[in-house]
Amino acid sequence: MDKRDIYNIGLIFTIGFLAYLIFRNMNFQEGFDGSGNTTPSTTPSTTTASSSSGIAGGAANYSALIKSQTIKLQDTILISKYRADYENIIMNMDDLVNNLMLQTVLTIDQTNPKPKLANLVELNQSKNALNNVMKFIDTK
């Protein structure tokens, strides 16, 4: 083997490696469209950002992924079985938030009330969120 052969082998490996890197990053996979034709398609786990976010052609796929996650979560939470426990948790959390709101009001610094008032607003928003969760549980 002379230098030219070694150079050619190195060049072939380099080109092959670059081709591997290029094709590895492509999201296409041969698929069967049902009509006998094979068409390139993307798999759900390797879709581009625009189609995975529900934009344009990926909206149906995105909707199906959201529905799948919702079903998994519903199977985990089992509202119908643990409704009373969840309602008790929400009621106890509401009591806790009420007490935290009272504590916040009682500890407001008269010279600089804004931080505590902002905290009070956040606590009030959490009460609204708890009410929304309770309404959700009541509809299930």
N, C-alpha and C positions, 0 to 999 in steps of 0.2 A: 504494500500500500504506500502510495506516495502522498505528498501534502495535498494534492488536488482531490484525491478520494476522501481524505479526512475532512477537507473543507466542504465537499459536497454532502457528506453524511451529516455534518454539523448543520448545514443549511437546511437540509430536509427535516431534521429534528426541530429546528427553530421554527420553520414554517408550519410544521405539524402542531407544535405547541401553541403557536399563535392562533391557528385555526380552532384548536380545542378550546382556547379561552373565549374566542368569539362565539362559537356555537353553544358553549355551555351557558352563556348569558342570554341566549335567545329563549323566549318563552313559548315557542311553538312546539307542538306535538301533533303527530299525525292522528287524525280522528276519523270516524266513520259517520257520515251525515245521514245515513239511512237510505239514500238513493243509489248506493253502490259506488259513489264517488268518495274519495278520501280528500279531506280538506284540512288545512292547518287549523288547529284550535288551541286555545289557551286553557290551562287547567285552573280551577278556582284558587289554588294556593299560590299560583305564580302570575296572577293577572297584574296588569299595570296599575298605577295609582289611580288613573282616571276611571277605569272600569271597576276597580275594587271599592271606590267611593260612591258608586251608584250613578255615575255620570254616563249619560248616553246609553250605549249598547250594554253596559255592565249593570244597568239598573235592576233587571230581573234577577241576575245572579246575586247582586248585593241584597236584594229583598229576601231571597231564599236563605242567604247566610244569616240575616237578622232573625228570620223566623226560626231557623234551626237553633240559634243561641237562646231564643225566647223559650222554646220547648224544653231545652236542656235545663234552663233555670227553673221553669215551672216544675219539672220532674224532681229537682233538688229541693225546692221550697215546700211543695205539697201544702198549699194554702187550705184546701178543704180539710185536711187532717189536723193541721196545727193552727187553725183560725183563732181559737180562744187564746192560745199562747201568744200569738202575734199581736192580738188586740191588747192583751195585758202588757206586753212589752211597749207598745206604742203609748198606752195610757201612762205607764210609769215614766217613759221618756218625756211625755208632755209635762208631767209633774216636775220632773227634773229641770226642764227648760223654764217652766214658770218660776221655780225657786232661783234659778240662775239669773233670770230677768229681775226678780226682786232684789237679789244681792247686788246686781249691777246698778240698779237705781239707787240703792242705799249707799253705794260707795263711789258715786260720781264726784269727781273733784270739781268744785265750783269754779276754780280758776281756769281749768282746762277740761270742759265737759265733753268735747268732741270724741275722744277715743272711746269713752264709756258709752256714749250715745250710739256710736258706730257699732259697738259690740251689742248693744240693745237691739239695734235694727237687724243684725245677723241672727240673734236669738229669735226674734219675731219671725224672720223668714224660715227658720228651722221649724217653728210651730206650724206655719203654713204647709211646709213640706210634710210634717207628720200628719196633718189633716188630710193631705192628698193621698198619703199612703193608706190611711184608714179608709178613705173612700174607695181606693183600689181594692182593698181586702174585702170590703162590703159587697163589691160587685162580683166577686168570684165565688 
